[in-house]
Amino acid sequence: MHPRCVPLFSCRATCQGSTEVDRRGEARRAMTIDNVTQRPAGGSESARVYDYFIGGDSGLEADRSAGAWIRLQAPDLLAAMQENRFFLSRAVRWLSRQGVDQFIDIGSGFPVSPNTHEIALSASPSGSVVYCDVDHAVGQRTRALIAGTKGADFVQADIQNPEELLAQPAIQKLIRSGRPVACVLAAVLHFVPEDADPEGITAVLRESLPSGSYLVVSHIAGDIPWADRNNAETLERAFEDMYPRTRAQVTEFFGDFELVAPGVVPAARWQPAEGMSGEQSDLAIYAGVGRKA
Ligand SMILES: C[S@@+](CC[C@H](N)C(=O)[O-])C[C@H]1O[C@@H](n2cnc3c(N)ncnc32)[C@H](O)[C@@H]1O
Protein backbone atom coordinates (compact mmCIF):
# COMPACT_ATOMS: atom_id res chain seq x y z
CA MET A 1 0.00 0.00 0.00
CA HIS A 2 1.20 3.48 -0.82
CA PRO A 3 2.46 5.13 2.39
CA ARG A 4 -0.07 7.94 2.00
CA CYS A 5 -2.99 5.54 1.56
CA VAL A 6 -4.10 6.06 5.12
CA PRO A 7 -7.14 4.28 6.47
CA LEU A 8 -10.74 5.40 6.04
CA PHE A 9 -10.65 8.24 3.56
CA SER A 10 -7.41 8.42 1.65
CA CYS A 11 -6.79 10.62 -1.37
CA ARG A 12 -6.98 8.65 -4.56
CA ALA A 13 -4.70 11.11 -6.28
CA THR A 14 -1.69 9.96 -4.32
CA CYS A 15 -1.74 6.31 -5.29
CA GLN A 16 -2.90 5.72 -8.82
CA GLY A 17 -0.89 3.73 -11.31
CA SER A 18 0.11 0.21 -12.14
CA THR A 19 -0.55 -1.07 -8.63
CA GLU A 20 -4.25 -0.35 -9.04
CA VAL A 21 -5.41 -3.96 -9.14
CA ASP A 22 -3.09 -5.04 -6.32
CA ARG A 23 -4.15 -2.14 -4.21
CA ARG A 24 -7.84 -2.87 -4.72
CA GLY A 25 -7.22 -6.44 -3.70
CA GLU A 26 -5.32 -5.27 -0.67
CA ALA A 27 -8.18 -2.99 0.34
CA ARG A 28 -10.57 -5.93 0.05
CA ARG A 29 -8.32 -8.24 2.08
CA ALA A 30 -7.63 -5.64 4.73
CA MET A 31 -11.32 -4.98 5.33
CA THR A 32 -12.24 -7.92 7.48
CA ILE A 33 -15.01 -6.54 9.64
CA ASP A 34 -18.66 -7.04 8.91
CA ASN A 35 -19.86 -5.02 11.86
CA VAL A 36 -19.60 -1.29 11.23
CA THR A 37 -19.73 -0.52 14.94
CA GLN A 38 -16.10 -1.63 14.97
CA ARG A 39 -13.46 0.49 13.38
CA PRO A 40 -12.56 -0.72 9.86
CA ALA A 41 -8.98 -1.87 9.48
CA GLY A 42 -8.32 -1.30 5.79
CA GLY A 43 -7.68 1.55 3.38
CA SER A 44 -10.33 3.05 1.18
CA GLU A 45 -10.61 5.67 -1.53
CA SER A 46 -11.98 9.18 -1.37
CA ALA A 47 -13.99 8.90 -4.57
CA ARG A 48 -15.66 5.67 -3.51
CA VAL A 49 -16.34 6.61 0.12
CA TYR A 50 -17.80 9.88 -1.12
CA ASP A 51 -19.83 7.97 -3.69
CA TYR A 52 -21.31 5.91 -0.86
CA PHE A 53 -22.14 9.12 1.03
CA ILE A 54 -24.10 10.60 -1.85
CA GLY A 55 -25.98 7.42 -2.67
CA GLY A 56 -23.86 5.91 -5.44
CA ASP A 57 -22.95 2.27 -5.90
CA SER A 58 -19.36 2.41 -7.15
CA GLY A 59 -17.57 1.45 -3.95
CA LEU A 60 -15.82 -1.72 -2.92
CA GLU A 61 -16.82 -3.49 0.26
CA ALA A 62 -13.95 -1.68 2.04
CA ASP A 63 -15.24 1.71 0.92
CA ARG A 64 -18.84 0.96 1.88
CA SER A 65 -17.72 -0.24 5.31
CA ALA A 66 -15.55 2.85 5.77
CA GLY A 67 -18.48 5.03 4.67
CA ALA A 68 -20.88 3.28 7.04
CA TRP A 69 -18.37 3.66 9.87
CA ILE A 70 -17.98 7.38 9.21
CA ARG A 71 -21.75 7.79 8.97
CA LEU A 72 -22.19 6.33 12.45
CA GLN A 73 -19.27 8.12 14.00
CA ALA A 74 -19.45 11.48 12.23
CA PRO A 75 -22.95 11.94 10.80
CA ASP A 76 -22.32 15.59 9.91
CA LEU A 77 -19.54 14.59 7.52
CA LEU A 78 -22.07 12.58 5.54
CA ALA A 79 -24.53 15.49 5.71
CA ALA A 80 -21.83 17.92 4.57
CA MET A 81 -21.02 15.78 1.52
CA GLN A 82 -24.71 15.59 0.66
CA GLU A 83 -25.03 19.37 1.02
CA ASN A 84 -22.02 19.68 -1.27
CA ARG A 85 -23.78 17.62 -3.90
CA PHE A 86 -26.99 19.67 -3.57
CA PHE A 87 -24.90 22.83 -3.93
CA LEU A 88 -23.26 21.46 -7.08
CA SER A 89 -26.67 20.82 -8.66
CA ARG A 90 -27.96 24.27 -7.68
CA ALA A 91 -24.83 25.97 -9.00
CA VAL A 92 -24.98 24.17 -12.36
CA ARG A 93 -28.69 25.03 -12.69
CA TRP A 94 -27.97 28.65 -11.78
CA LEU A 95 -25.14 28.85 -14.31
CA SER A 96 -27.35 27.32 -16.99
CA ARG A 97 -29.90 30.03 -16.28
CA GLN A 98 -27.14 32.62 -16.82
CA GLY A 99 -26.68 31.14 -20.29
CA VAL A 100 -23.49 29.19 -19.54
CA ASP A 101 -23.44 26.01 -21.62
CA GLN A 102 -19.78 24.96 -21.34
CA PHE A 103 -18.58 23.19 -18.18
CA ILE A 104 -15.25 21.70 -17.10
CA ASP A 105 -15.97 19.62 -14.00
CA ILE A 106 -12.64 18.78 -12.33
CA GLY A 107 -12.56 16.10 -9.62
CA SER A 108 -15.94 15.04 -10.94
CA GLY A 109 -16.09 11.76 -8.99
CA PHE A 110 -18.12 8.67 -9.76
CA PRO A 111 -21.27 9.64 -11.61
CA VAL A 112 -24.36 9.97 -9.41
CA SER A 113 -27.49 11.51 -10.88
CA PRO A 114 -28.15 14.37 -11.28
CA ASN A 115 -24.71 14.72 -12.87
CA THR A 116 -23.40 17.99 -14.28
CA HIS A 117 -24.01 16.94 -17.90
CA GLU A 118 -27.58 15.86 -17.13
CA ILE A 119 -28.44 19.28 -15.73
CA ALA A 120 -26.40 21.36 -18.19
CA LEU A 121 -27.33 19.51 -21.37
CA SER A 122 -31.00 19.35 -20.53
CA ALA A 123 -30.92 23.15 -20.15
CA SER A 124 -28.85 23.55 -23.31
CA PRO A 125 -28.73 20.46 -25.56
CA SER A 126 -26.02 21.99 -27.74
CA GLY A 127 -23.75 22.62 -24.75
CA SER A 128 -20.58 20.79 -23.66
CA VAL A 129 -19.48 19.20 -20.41
CA VAL A 130 -15.97 17.81 -19.93
CA TYR A 131 -15.49 15.76 -16.80
CA CYS A 132 -12.01 15.41 -15.41
CA ASP A 133 -10.71 13.22 -12.60
CA VAL A 134 -7.39 11.67 -11.66
CA ASP A 135 -9.04 8.36 -10.82
CA HIS A 136 -8.94 5.81 -13.62
CA ALA A 137 -11.98 3.96 -12.23
CA VAL A 138 -13.97 7.21 -12.18
CA GLY A 139 -13.03 7.58 -15.86
CA GLN A 140 -14.24 4.09 -16.70
CA ARG A 141 -17.60 4.63 -15.02
CA THR A 142 -18.05 8.10 -16.44
CA ARG A 143 -17.12 7.09 -19.99
CA ALA A 144 -19.55 4.17 -19.81
CA LEU A 145 -22.32 6.49 -18.65
CA ILE A 146 -21.77 9.22 -21.22
CA ALA A 147 -21.04 6.93 -24.19
CA GLY A 148 -23.10 8.23 -27.08
CA THR A 149 -24.08 11.42 -25.24
CA LYS A 150 -23.38 14.33 -27.55
CA GLY A 151 -21.60 17.15 -25.74
CA ALA A 152 -20.23 15.06 -22.83
CA ASP A 153 -16.62 13.93 -22.50
CA PHE A 154 -14.15 12.72 -19.88
CA VAL A 155 -10.41 13.29 -19.55
CA GLN A 156 -8.20 11.70 -16.94
CA ALA A 157 -5.91 14.36 -15.49
CA ASP A 158 -4.47 15.66 -12.25
CA ILE A 159 -5.48 19.11 -11.04
CA GLN A 160 -2.04 19.34 -9.47
CA ASN A 161 -0.68 19.66 -13.00
CA PRO A 162 -3.09 22.32 -14.33
CA GLU A 163 -1.09 23.13 -17.48
CA GLU A 164 -1.23 19.51 -18.63
CA LEU A 165 -4.91 19.32 -17.71
CA LEU A 166 -5.72 22.47 -19.67
CA ALA A 167 -3.77 21.20 -22.68
CA GLN A 168 -6.20 18.29 -23.15
CA PRO A 169 -7.90 18.77 -26.56
CA ALA A 170 -11.44 18.42 -25.15
CA ILE A 171 -10.73 21.21 -22.67
CA GLN A 172 -8.87 23.38 -25.17
CA LYS A 173 -11.88 23.21 -27.46
CA LEU A 174 -14.10 24.85 -24.82
CA ILE A 175 -11.56 27.46 -23.81
CA ARG A 176 -10.69 28.38 -27.39
CA SER A 177 -14.35 28.93 -28.24
CA GLY A 178 -13.90 32.28 -26.47
CA ARG A 179 -17.32 31.83 -24.89
CA PRO A 180 -17.85 31.61 -21.10
CA VAL A 181 -16.89 28.35 -19.44
CA ALA A 182 -17.79 27.25 -15.91
CA CYS A 183 -14.85 25.56 -14.20
CA VAL A 184 -16.27 23.41 -11.41
CA LEU A 185 -14.01 22.44 -8.50
CA ALA A 186 -16.49 20.74 -6.18
CA ALA A 187 -14.97 19.00 -3.17
CA VAL A 188 -11.60 18.50 -4.85
CA LEU A 189 -9.29 21.31 -3.73
CA HIS A 190 -9.30 19.98 -0.16
CA PHE A 191 -7.31 17.03 -1.51
CA VAL A 192 -4.56 19.39 -2.67
CA PRO A 193 -1.91 19.98 0.00
CA GLU A 194 -0.46 23.42 0.63
CA ASP A 195 2.92 22.41 -0.79
CA ALA A 196 1.23 21.61 -4.11
CA ASP A 197 0.21 25.28 -4.26
CA PRO A 198 -3.60 25.22 -4.57
CA GLU A 199 -3.65 29.04 -4.93
CA GLY A 200 -1.25 28.75 -7.88
CA ILE A 201 -3.32 25.95 -9.42
CA THR A 202 -6.55 27.95 -9.22
CA ALA A 203 -4.75 31.02 -10.60
CA VAL A 204 -3.65 29.03 -13.67
CA LEU A 205 -7.20 27.74 -14.18
CA ARG A 206 -8.75 31.21 -13.75
CA GLU A 207 -6.25 32.77 -16.11
CA SER A 208 -7.08 30.26 -18.86
CA LEU A 209 -10.81 31.01 -18.87
CA PRO A 210 -12.41 33.44 -21.32
CA SER A 211 -14.03 36.62 -20.06
CA GLY A 212 -17.49 36.04 -18.57
CA SER A 213 -16.48 32.59 -17.30
CA TYR A 214 -17.22 31.27 -13.83
CA LEU A 215 -15.37 29.37 -11.12
CA VAL A 216 -17.36 27.10 -8.79
CA VAL A 217 -15.66 25.92 -5.59
CA SER A 218 -16.76 23.84 -2.63
CA HIS A 219 -14.30 22.93 0.09
CA ILE A 220 -14.24 21.39 3.57
CA ALA A 221 -14.08 24.21 6.13
CA GLY A 222 -11.30 24.49 8.66
CA ASP A 223 -12.91 27.23 10.72
CA ILE A 224 -16.43 25.89 11.31
CA PRO A 225 -16.50 23.63 14.37
CA TRP A 226 -18.03 20.18 14.12
CA ALA A 227 -20.91 19.48 16.52
CA ASP A 228 -20.20 17.25 19.50
CA ARG A 229 -22.24 14.39 18.02
CA ASN A 230 -19.29 13.78 15.68
CA ASN A 231 -16.48 11.65 17.04
CA ALA A 232 -13.31 13.76 17.02
CA GLU A 233 -10.99 10.82 16.34
CA THR A 234 -13.08 9.68 13.37
CA LEU A 235 -13.03 13.20 11.92
CA GLU A 236 -9.30 13.37 12.43
CA ARG A 237 -8.82 10.09 10.58
CA ALA A 238 -11.23 11.09 7.83
CA PHE A 239 -9.20 14.25 7.26
CA GLU A 240 -5.79 12.59 7.42
CA ASP A 241 -5.37 13.09 3.70
CA MET A 242 -7.52 16.20 3.35
CA TYR A 243 -6.74 19.85 3.92
CA PRO A 244 -9.68 21.80 5.41
CA ARG A 245 -9.31 25.55 4.84
CA THR A 246 -10.76 28.73 6.28
CA ARG A 247 -13.33 30.91 4.57
CA ALA A 248 -10.59 33.44 3.81
CA GLN A 249 -8.43 30.74 2.20
CA VAL A 250 -11.33 29.43 0.12
CA THR A 251 -12.17 33.00 -0.94
CA GLU A 252 -8.55 33.39 -2.13
CA PHE A 253 -9.17 30.69 -4.74
CA PHE A 254 -11.47 33.13 -6.57
CA GLY A 255 -8.70 35.71 -7.01
CA ASP A 256 -10.11 38.76 -8.78
CA PHE A 257 -13.29 37.00 -9.90
CA GLU A 258 -16.41 38.78 -8.66
CA LEU A 259 -18.23 36.62 -6.12
CA VAL A 260 -21.83 35.87 -6.95
CA ALA A 261 -24.18 36.57 -3.98
CA PRO A 262 -24.11 35.42 -1.24
CA GLY A 263 -20.33 34.92 -1.59
CA VAL A 264 -18.38 32.09 0.05
CA VAL A 265 -20.77 30.59 2.60
CA PRO A 266 -21.59 27.21 4.15
CA ALA A 267 -22.82 25.18 1.15
CA ALA A 268 -26.47 24.98 2.24
CA ARG A 269 -26.60 28.78 2.39
CA TRP A 270 -25.54 29.28 -1.23
CA GLN A 271 -28.78 30.31 -2.93
CA PRO A 272 -30.87 27.73 -1.03
CA ALA A 273 -33.87 26.29 -2.80
CA GLU A 274 -37.18 27.72 -1.67
CA GLY A 275 -38.51 25.83 1.33
CA MET A 276 -35.13 24.51 2.47
CA SER A 277 -35.16 24.18 6.23
CA GLY A 278 -31.72 25.60 6.78
CA GLU A 279 -31.10 22.93 9.42
CA GLN A 280 -27.83 21.96 7.75
CA SER A 281 -26.81 25.56 7.25
CA ASP A 282 -23.61 25.54 9.20
CA LEU A 283 -22.03 22.27 8.27
CA ALA A 284 -18.30 22.60 7.75
CA ILE A 285 -18.23 22.91 3.99
CA TYR A 286 -17.90 26.18 2.10
CA ALA A 287 -19.21 26.94 -1.35
CA GLY A 288 -19.06 29.84 -3.73
CA VAL A 289 -19.27 30.92 -7.35
CA GLY A 290 -17.22 33.69 -8.93
CA ARG A 291 -17.35 35.42 -12.31
CA LYS A 292 -14.47 36.64 -14.45
CA ALA A 293 -14.99 40.19 -15.68
C1 LIG B 1 -15.22 14.06 -2.98
S1 LIG B 1 -15.13 13.66 -4.69
C2 LIG B 1 -16.09 15.02 -5.39
C3 LIG B 1 -16.97 14.60 -6.55
C4 LIG B 1 -17.81 15.73 -7.14
N1 LIG B 1 -16.98 16.82 -7.60
C5 LIG B 1 -18.82 16.26 -6.17
O1 LIG B 1 -18.59 17.33 -5.59
O2 LIG B 1 -19.85 15.62 -5.95
C6 LIG B 1 -13.46 14.16 -5.03
C7 LIG B 1 -12.97 13.69 -6.38
O3 LIG B 1 -11.74 14.38 -6.62
C8 LIG B 1 -10.86 13.49 -7.27
N2 LIG B 1 -9.49 13.98 -7.07
C9 LIG B 1 -8.74 13.94 -5.93
N3 LIG B 1 -7.54 14.47 -6.16
C10 LIG B 1 -7.52 14.85 -7.47
C11 LIG B 1 -6.54 15.46 -8.31
N4 LIG B 1 -5.32 15.75 -7.85
N5 LIG B 1 -6.85 15.73 -9.59
C12 LIG B 1 -8.09 15.42 -10.08
N6 LIG B 1 -9.05 14.82 -9.34
C13 LIG B 1 -8.77 14.55 -8.05
C14 LIG B 1 -11.12 12.16 -6.61
O4 LIG B 1 -10.69 11.09 -7.44
C15 LIG B 1 -12.63 12.21 -6.44
O5 LIG B 1 -13.29 11.63 -7.55
The ligand as an SDF file (V2000), in Angstrom:
LIG
                    3D

 27 29  0  0  0  0  0  0  0  0999 V2000
  -15.2250   14.0590   -2.9790 C   0  0  0  0  0  0  0  0  0  0  0  0
  -15.1340   13.6600   -4.6890 S   0  0  0  0  0  0  0  0  0  0  0  0
  -16.0870   15.0160   -5.3870 C   0  0  0  0  0  0  0  0  0  0  0  0
  -16.9690   14.5950   -6.5510 C   0  0  0  0  0  0  0  0  0  0  0  0
  -17.8120   15.7260   -7.1430 C   0  0  0  0  0  0  0  0  0  0  0  0
  -16.9780   16.8240   -7.5980 N   0  0  0  0  0  0  0  0  0  0  0  0
  -18.8190   16.2610   -6.1680 C   0  0  0  0  0  0  0  0  0  0  0  0
  -18.5900   17.3350   -5.5880 O   0  0  0  0  0  0  0  0  0  0  0  0
  -19.8470   15.6170   -5.9490 O   0  0  0  0  0  0  0  0  0  0  0  0
  -13.4630   14.1560   -5.0280 C   0  0  0  0  0  0  0  0  0  0  0  0
  -12.9660   13.6930   -6.3770 C   0  0  0  0  0  0  0  0  0  0  0  0
  -11.7410   14.3810   -6.6230 O   0  0  0  0  0  0  0  0  0  0  0  0
  -10.8650   13.4880   -7.2710 C   0  0  0  0  0  0  0  0  0  0  0  0
   -9.4900   13.9810   -7.0670 N   0  0  0  0  0  0  0  0  0  0  0  0
   -8.7390   13.9410   -5.9310 C   0  0  0  0  0  0  0  0  0  0  0  0
   -7.5380   14.4730   -6.1630 N   0  0  0  0  0  0  0  0  0  0  0  0
   -7.5180   14.8540   -7.4680 C   0  0  0  0  0  0  0  0  0  0  0  0
   -6.5410   15.4560   -8.3070 C   0  0  0  0  0  0  0  0  0  0  0  0
   -5.3200   15.7480   -7.8470 N   0  0  0  0  0  0  0  0  0  0  0  0
   -6.8540   15.7320   -9.5910 N   0  0  0  0  0  0  0  0  0  0  0  0
   -8.0890   15.4170  -10.0770 C   0  0  0  0  0  0  0  0  0  0  0  0
   -9.0470   14.8220   -9.3370 N   0  0  0  0  0  0  0  0  0  0  0  0
   -8.7740   14.5460   -8.0510 C   0  0  0  0  0  0  0  0  0  0  0  0
  -11.1240   12.1570   -6.6060 C   0  0  0  0  0  0  0  0  0  0  0  0
  -10.6900   11.0940   -7.4410 O   0  0  0  0  0  0  0  0  0  0  0  0
  -12.6330   12.2150   -6.4410 C   0  0  0  0  0  0  0  0  0  0  0  0
  -13.2910   11.6300   -7.5450 O   0  0  0  0  0  0  0  0  0  0  0  0
  1  2  1  0
  2  3  1  0
  2 10  1  0
  3  4  1  0
  4  5  1  0
  5  6  1  0
  5  7  1  0
  7  8  2  0
  7  9  1  0
 10 11  1  0
 11 12  1  0
 11 26  1  0
 12 13  1  0
 13 14  1  0
 13 24  1  0
 14 15  1  0
 14 23  1  0
 15 16  2  0
 16 17  1  0
 17 18  1  0
 17 23  2  0
 18 19  1  0
 18 20  2  0
 20 21  1  0
 21 22  2  0
 22 23  1  0
 24 25  1  0
 24 26  1  0
 26 27  1  0
M  CHG  2   2   1   9  -1
M  END
$$$$
